Amino acid sequence: MRRRDFLSGVAFAGLGRARGSSAPIERDELVDIGGRRLHARISGSGAPVVVIDGGLADPIEVWTPVISRLAVQTRVCAYERAGYGKSDGGPLPRTAHAVAGDLRMLLEKLSLPAPYVLLGHSLGAVHMMLLAAESPELAGAMLLLDPPPRGFITGDRFPALLKLAAQQTAELKRMAKEAKGENAAGKALFLETVASEHEALFGNPAQVTRVRTFGQLPLTVMASEVPNPAFGADADAFQQFWIESNRQVAALSRRGKFVLATKSTHHIQRDAPELVTREALELVSACRSRAARAR
């Protein structure tokens, strides 16, 4: 049985491309953010723009079912982080602060009008939380899909699973070294990037825990219901802990909302795209209403 990654559920031995119907693409380009290029894909039209950041090791295509639905109603910008897909690599370590900085520069270069609806899954949700905290002018609303439990990242709970996370980082580093030996430069870059992101999350939890409030920001936090069997005897208890952690994140905004995605695994955007689309469009409407009142 192949070991599965803690944050994404992607099997290390089979990092494949997700399949799905294509959304109409307005722009697909490599954008220079200062000597490095990031791949951005923009679909649909209208405002506010929904900006998407994915989970650890996830390909951009995993979002196709959601993008296809959202692009009918508004503009959507999905991108590949440094080291992913068509994007160039970025300097290590790949901390949440570094990734949020890259995304900030990308949005500036794309000249997409702010504020945005920030939509992040898992590790991508961490990046969006940090971006909203550091650059509140960019955040018109935020939808977070199953962000990792903050109490777990700090090392306060589930020591056996923390040990598993460390083993997975080591495995990713081993695979990256092996890929270098095989002269598979693209694969090696990707695995090095994922290993660094994974390690940085657990090695610097203050990036996430220092975010104390989102004020009045319209915020929806969605949690998955289905435990990950790879977590063994801790699976059920850890899932409940994860759900309660996400309730607490929703409470960081006075306009926070919690949604439980019943029958969904960690990949809510894949298992329940209609639900994700509905909640995202609710936030789009909130942004439009606020913009209308400001005129």
C-alpha positions, -999 to +999 in steps of 0.1 A: +000+000+000+014+034-010+019+059+018-003+089+015+006+125+021-008+141+052-022+172+037-033+162+003-040+125+002-019+123-030+000+090-033+037+098-035+042+070-060+016+083-084+016+121-086-007+122-116-028+148-133-064+152-124-089+148-152-121+167-159-139+188-184-123+221-194-134+255-183-134+283-209-100+300-205-096+337-211-059+339-204-032+312-198+002+326-194+035+326-176+039+358-156+073+373-146+072+382-109+108+394-108+131+369-125+108+340-120+076+330-137+044+317-123+017+300-144-017+316-142-050+305-158-079+330-159-114+319-168-148+337-171-155+374-166-168+398-141-160+409-105-149+401-079-122+377-091-121+344-073-084+336-067-076+299-061-046+283-043-045+245-040-034+219-015+000+203-011+011+185-043-022+191-060-023+198-098-043+228-110-067+204-128-082+192-096-101+225-095-116+221-130-151+211-117-153+242-095-137+266-120-161+254-147-191+263-125-177+296-111-166+309-145-202+311-156-208+338-129-175+356-124-138+357-133-116+330-117-078+330-114-061+297-106-023+295-105+005+270-100+028+278-071+066+281-076+079+246-085+045+233-096+035+225-131+047+251-156+058+276-129+095+282-123+110+271-090+113+295-061+139+300-033+138+276-004+124+273+021+089+275+007+072+291+037+036+302+038+049+338+040+071+333+008+042+317-011+018+345-001+043+370-013+046+353-046+008+354-050+007+391-041+032+399-068+014+377-093-019+394-088-002+428-091+014+418-124-019+404-138-036+437-130-067+420-117-089+444-098-091+439-060-106+430-036-108+393-043-126+362-031-097+342-018-103+304-021-078+280-007-077+243+000-056+227+028-021+242+026-035+267+001-060+278+028-030+286+051-016+308+023-049+326+019-052+332+056-017+348+057-024+369+026-057+382+040-039+390+073-009+407+057-027+424+028-063+430+040-070+454+011-068+423-012-094+403+006-130+410-001-141+376+012-125+342+019-135+306+015-112+280+032-115+243+024-103+220+052-073+241+065-050+220+086-057+221+123-037+248+140-034+229+172-019+200+154+006+222+135+019+235+168+026+200+180+001+201+208-019+170+198-016+135+181+021+128+185+019+097+164+006+117+134+032+143+139+058+116+136+041+104+104+042+139+090+080+141+097+084+107+080+066+120+049+088+150+047+118+127+048+103+105+021+097+135-002+133+145+002+145+110-006+123+109-037+137+143-048+173+131-044+164+100-064+149+121-092+180+142-094+201+110-098+178+100-126+183+135-142+146+141-139+150+178-132+113+188-133+102+159-110+131+167-086+121+204-085+085+195-077+094+171-050+119+194-034+092+222-034+066+199-019+090+187+008+100+222+017+063+234+019+055+204+041+085+209+064+080+247+066+044+243+077+053+222+107+086+239+113+072+274+116+037+272+130+037+309+140+030+317+103-005+305+109-012+308+146-003+345+148-034+353+128-059+361+156-088+378+138-102+386+104-125+413+118-156+417+096-143+398+066-169+376+051-154+342+058-166+306+052-147+276+065-156+242+051-146+209+068-147+174+054-165+147+073-149+115+061-118+103+082-086+094+063-080+056+069-043+062+065-043+077+099-051+043+115-064+042+150-064+080+153-084+085+122-119+091+138-106+112+167-084+132+145-112+140+120-134+153+148-104+174+161-099+187+125-136+196+122-136+215+156-104+233+146-121+246+115-151+258+135-126+279+155-111+293+123-146+304+112-150+322+145-119+344+137-143+366+118-175+383+131-190+373+098-176+338+099-196+307+087-189+271+092-200+244+067-196+206+071-192+189+038-209+156+047-197+125+029-166+144+016-130+135+020-103+161+024-106+170-013-139+188-010-134+206-043-134+172-060-160+154-039-185+183-036-179+209-063-215+220-063-213+228-026-180+247-030-194+266-059-225+276-039-205+289-010-181+307-032-209+324-051-225+335-019-193+353-010-191+368-046-226+382-040-216+396-006-187+414-023-209+427-051-234+440-025-207+458-006-193+474-038-228+486-048-233+502-014-200+520-017-209+536-050 
